Amino acid sequence: MSTPPTKPTAPPPESPQPVTPPPATVPKVIDLPAGKELDDAAAAKVQAARLTRLIVVAGPPGAGKTTLVTSLYELFQNKSVGGISFAGSSTLPAFERRCHISRTASERSQPDTERTPYGEVRYLHIRVGADDLRHNPLDLLFTDVSGESFERARDSISECQQLGFLKMADHFLLLMDCEKLIDRLKRWDAANHSMSLLQSCLDSGMLGSNCFVNVLWTKYDLVEAAGDCTHDTFFQKISEEFKKKFGSRVGRLTFTKVAARPMGVDSLEFGYGIPDLLKEWSNDSPRDRAMNLIPEDTTGSRESEKYLTRHLDKVREP
Amino acid sequence: MTSPSSSRFILIGLPATGKTSYLAALWYLVQHEQVAHKLMLDRLEGDNKYLNQISSAWLLCQPVPRTPTDSEKVVSMVLKDAASERTITVTFPDLSGESFSLQWTARQITTSYDNFLKTASGGVLFVSPEPHKPARIDAAAPLVQEMDQADGNGDAHMVEWEASLAPRQVQLVELLQFIAARDYFKPPFRLALVISAWDKLKVTGISPAKWFAKEVPLLFQFLESNRNLFEYTIYGVSAQGGEYTTETERLTEVDPSERIGVVSSDGRSSSHDLTEPLLWLMR
């Protein structure tokens, strides 16, 4: 006897199953350097690892300190500068951030540079190279310090002594804003402030004969646009006073006209004056001279030993 | 059968710079003898599904599928050098362009990329013909001001800075700096620079080396200044052969491998041989 076919049993009602999402595959990652502006410790690492020039960019707020450095970076975006090539930077994003409001990507109609806020000392870094450089490649560190910090240093010796980077400066750039210098009411006060800042740096023992000082007439395009030749007479007079007061107290005192971002003056191209400055920074340093005075056998050949020698030299300076 | 030597190459490039198109065309080229090429397929090995897929798209004049950001496909080809009879396995990770952009914006690399880099014998760096230099407002001022006057916006509207706005050449310099900064980095690292979509540029009559120095000057200076770190040469490469949207008819009139164009650094010699950059890397 055959068994009747069993009625297929209905499947049990489905109970809702919790939906477990597949485990997300998060790739393991390694953090890379942030590329931000360098602090004192990071700058010291650069100086210890490679031959480095420290360029202090000093001046009142709005004188064009950041614009000067970012304009050098912008020049490299198009070609080598005065025969010197871009060889790298550990602060590319920091440069990019600073350049933003001078580029069309910001959708602004007028180029500008963000003010450096008052606070900690920061540095921007560019490595340069050229076959005819004495040191190739060469690292350049630029201070990125607010104008307010220099105003305080001008007004107070103790504030000035807080700016420890001054002691390590190869080149001290003192920016004088032509926007103020062509204003007959403001120009003497502006010149006096700049002289006071340099005097404070020297009298506090933070700068000395171990540093080259370069006075920059920034925004020189405004002088060109004004077309008034008496301005140059004024600059001459101020230059003479600088030489008289400080010429013998610093390693070298020079004067340069700069128009980092000239507007509306066809005779001056973008970055006017900067290629000459770059050559100067790259080819000459008071430390090179100091190093030449030291017999080879006491310095050692490693960069770290050379660095130590240079550093000790600086510390020994009054 | 002698065991093949092995070369691992990293393909470096920002989004839409032709990395996958290069692989797709290369995979077809080495399997056929429509044109002269120095490396040819020795034998099939392993899983070739991905290579076959992208190669199909290339043959059909369709855009090759974009590599997803979270995908790190590693492809291998066992090739034979016709001149030396040497067999070489070449391996590439096909990373998305976005993963390279993320190195710049997020400041991170994946451990798998890092591991591949450790054993890489060299790299192919893809450079697109798109603008690499930043546009400064002062240089474009008359036009920008005119546009602003037209829409009455002035500086009221401003785009905030973000890392992705950085010029391509800056991002590429940083990618190379990242490589050079790894503690296992052994210089000189060989780089074959491939300027992609060369068919768009060849009408200008400029050589790949001159175009590179003129249009990607920051990266050019970086490489020239760091020849102790990176040994490089330049090729102008057209893997597609032209625009799929407008030139399909012309592209289908020739054998597929004939669509490929490879121009030497000085512009004096040209061929269809996409394996030239690889041979230079293996030299």
Interface residues (C-beta under 8 A of the other chain):
Chain A: T25 P27 K28 V29 I30 D31 L32 P33 A34 G35 E74 F76 Q77 N78 K79 S80 S85 F86 A87 G88 S89 S90 L92 P93 E96 R97 C99 H100 I101 S102 R103 T104 A105 S106 E107 R108 S109 Q110 P111 R127 V128 G129 P137 R261 P262 M263 F270
Chain B: D70 E72 Q103 R107 Q108 I109 T110 T111 S112 D114 K133 P134 A135 R136 I137 D138 A139 A140 A141 V144 Q145 M147 D148 G154 D155 H157 M158 V159 W161 A163 L165 A166 P167 Q169 V170 V173 E174 Q177 F178 A181 P217 L218 Q221 F222 E224 S225 N226
